Amino acid sequence: MTAPRAAEPRQREPKPPWFKVRFPGGERYAHIVNLLREQELHTVCEEARCPNIGECFNRGTATFMILGDTCTRACGFCAVTSGRPGPLDLFEPLRLARTVEALGLDYAVITSVNRDDVPDGGASIFAACIRAIRHRLPDCRVEVLIPDFVGNGDALRTVVEAGPVVLNHNTETVPRLYRVARPKGRYERTLELLRRVKEIDPAMPTKTGLMVGLGEEIAEVEQVLRDLRARDVDLLTIGQYLRPSAKHLPVARYVHPDEFAHLGEFARGLGFRHVESGPLVRSSYHAGEQVEAGRIVTLQA
């Protein structure tokens, strides 16, 4: 199958019947949105137009996006604004910790835009956020979803040694499609990052996520899963790619729930400790529950 291209405009393909989500709303949803605005914080839930935003916000959970709202990369699948970002905000960890405390979270997920413009890719801010949350809420577990830091091993060590409960880095797609979907990313760099986490801290659970529906073959996905297990990755999410706008890569096809079930079973057979595989699954969806279901118990340093 040929790689997808951002081609000339075409009529929007209707979503299949298994794509039904509740329109975001409700008192708790509004409370979280207002609190984020007050603290000048961003969530990937909003920036990436996640279909589960209503469910998660009304459960009092959110995936916080740090290091600003402008990414130095322009991936073909991502709705986050790309361009030249402003300076790092050294007070962001404090505001984030205050917000997590105000929400009373016992599980927080932190991700970021890519910041290839700074030497450590923002790793020091990730570490400061983890420590700030732990200072205010010692029992709150913190998962991080990090960029690849352009292969900077010292930056990765900075985050790992801050003691997140899970370290997540998304693989996103099969290597054949990196050129169009993730042109500044490198498949081997992703695998090496996930391997090195275990080298730094063998007890730290690692996690990754994949999208399907970009033009990959199922056999290619299965090979990626083998590659990930060879790097001892523990947790896995697989979800359907949804086109954020006409400027982004088109959906090659909507993958049937039965195929998601197959991929989930295949992954579990390889030894992943927990797998979430379904059309609406996203990397941070039910993150706390994924850890519990995987029976991963860790103590923060």
N, C-alpha and C positions, 0 to 999 in steps of 0.2 A: 504494500500500500504506500502511495507517495506521501511525502510530508505535507502537512496543511500549510496554506499560504493565506495571508491577509489579502484576499482578492477583491474584485470589484463588488459593489453592494449587491446583496441579493435579499430576497424576501425572507423575513425571519421565520425560521422553522418552529412550528408549535412544539411545546414541550409535551412529552408523553404523560399519560394519566397518573403515573406514580410520583410526579413532581407537584405536590400540593403542600404548601406551608401557610401558616396563619400570618395574616398581615400584622406587622409589628405595631404594638400598641399596649395600653394598660398602664396602671398607675406606677408600677415598679419600673417599667420600661422608661417612662417619662422621667422618673426620679434619677435613674442612672444617667440618662442623656444630659439632664440638667447639671448633675454633679460633674460629669466629664467636662462640660463647657466651663463651669466655674473654675476648675483646676487646670484648664488649658491642656487637657490630655486628649489623646487619640486612641481609638480602638481599631484593630484590624477588622472587627465585626462590621463597622461602618465603612471604613476606607475600602475594603475589598468586597463590599456589598454582599456579605454572607447571607444565604437564605435562611439561616437559623437564628438570626439576630433577635427576633421577637421572643423565641423560646428561651434563649440563654439569658437575655436581659431580665426577663420576668422571673427567672430562677435566681437572679442576683449574681450572675457570673458574666465575666467579660474577658476578652483577650486584649490586653493593653499593648498599644504600639508606641514604642519609645523612639528617640533620636529624630523627632520631627515627623512631618507627613509628606516629605518629598524624597524620593528614592533616586540614587545615582545610576540605577539601571532601568531598563525599559523592557521588561519581559513581556512576551507576546500574549500572556494569559492574564496579567495582573492589572487590576483597576487602580492601584495606588499611583498617585501623581509622580511622574519622573521629571528630573531637572537638576538644578544646582541648589542643594539645601543650604539653609542658614547655619550659623555656628551651633555647636552642641550646647544644650541647656544644662548647666551643672546643678541646677535646683530641681530638675525633673524627678530624680529619685525621691526627694522629700515630698513633692506633690503627689507622686504616685502612691507612696506609702500612706499618706493621709487619706487618699481616696479608698484604698484597699481597707483601711481601718474603718472608715465611715460606712463602707458597704458590709463590714463584718464578714469578710470572706475567709474561708478556711483553705481555699485553693485558688491561687492566682496564676495566670499565664501571661508571660511577657514576651512579646516579639518586637520586631523593629523593621524599618526600611533598611536597605543597604546603604552604608556610609563609606564608600570606597574613597571618599575625599579626606578621611582622617586616618592616621597611621594604624590605629588599632581597630578600626572599623566600628568603634563605639563599644568595644568590649568592657572598658572601664565603667561605662554608664550602666551596662547590664549588671555588672558585679555590685555597683553601688545601689541599684534598685533592689537586688536580692537582700542585701544587708539592711537597707532601710526598712523594708517590709518586715524582716525578721525582728528588727529592733522594736517596732511598734506592735507586731503581732507574732510572738515567738512560735505559736502553734500553726501559723499559716504556711502551708506548703507552696513552694514557688516552682513552677515549670517554666523553662525558657525555650523559645523557638528562635534559633539564631541564624544569621546569615553565614556565609562561608568564610568571611574575613579575608577573602582572596588567598586562602591557604596559610594565613599567619598563625603559626603554632603557639606563639606567646599569647596572642589574643585569646585563642581557644582556652589555654591554660588559665588565664585570668578569670574566665567565666566558670569553668569547671571547679576551680578552687574556691569560688564563692559559695558553692554548695547547693545548687538547685536540686530539687527532688527528682526531676527528669530533665535530660537535655535532648531537645528535639531539633533536627535539621531536616528540612524537606528535600527529598529526592526529586519530586515533582513529576517527572516523566521518564520515558525510556531514553537511552543515550542517543539513538538515531534522531530524536526530535529536539535535542538540546539546541541545535543550531538555530531553529526557528522559534522555539518556545522560551529558551533561556540562554540567549547568545553570549552573555558574559559569564555564565556558569560553566562548570566543567564536571562531567559525570564522575570521573576518577577523583576529582577534588572532594566531591561530596562523600564518596565512599571512604576516602582517607580521613576526612574529618570525623566521621562516625567511628572509624577504627581507633583513632587517636584518643577519643574520649575514654575508651576502655583502658588505653595505655596509661593515661594520666590517673584515672580512678576506676579500677576494675569493677567496683561495686555500683557505679552510677548507671541507672537505667537509661538507655538511649531509645529514641523514637524517630520515626520518619513518616512522611506522607506522600502519596502518589495520586495524581489525577489520571482518569481515563476518559476517552472520548476525543482525543486530539489527533487520532490517526494511527495509534499504536496497534500492534497485533498482540493477542493474548499471550502468545508464546514469548514475546519480548518482555511483557510484564512479569511472567513467571521467571524469566532469567534474572530480571532485576531483583526479584524477591530472593532468589538464590544468592545473588551477590551481597544483598543486605544481611542475610543470615550468616554468610561467611565472615562478616564484620561484627557478628554477635549483637545485632540490633534486636531490642526486646519488644518494642511496641510499634504497631503499624496502623495507619489509616489509609483507606482507599476510597475515593469519591469521584463523582462525575464532574468533569470540567463544564463550567457554564460561562458563556461568552459575556464579558461585562459590557461591551459596546461594539459598535460596528468597526471600530478601529482595531479591535483585538482579533486574535486568531478565531476562525469559525469553529463551531462544534462539528467534528467529523461525523459523529453519531452519538446517540443516547444509548448508553450501555444498559442492557436489561438487568433487572434485579437478580435474575438467575445467574448471570455471569459474575455479578458481585459476590453472590453466595459461593460460586466455584472458586473465585480468587481468595475469598476468606478461608475456605477449607484448605486450599492449596498452601496458603501461608501458615496456617496453624500446623499443617503436616510437616512444614519445614522447621518448626520449633519456636516461632514467635510466641512470646508469653501472653500477648493479647492482641487481637485484631478487630478493628471496626471497618467493615466493608459494606458500602451502600451508596445509593445515588446522592443523598444529601449529607453524607459524612464529610466533615472538614477536619483539618489537622488538630484543632483544639476543641472540637465538639465532644462534650462529655469527658473532658480531660481528666478530671478527678475520678470519675467513675471508671475510666480506662485503667488507671493505676490500681484502683481497688480490685477491679476484675482480674487484673494481671497478678494480683497477690504480691505486689511489690511494696515492701515496707522499707523505708529508708529513714535515717536520722540525719537531720541537718547539723553541720558542724557548728 
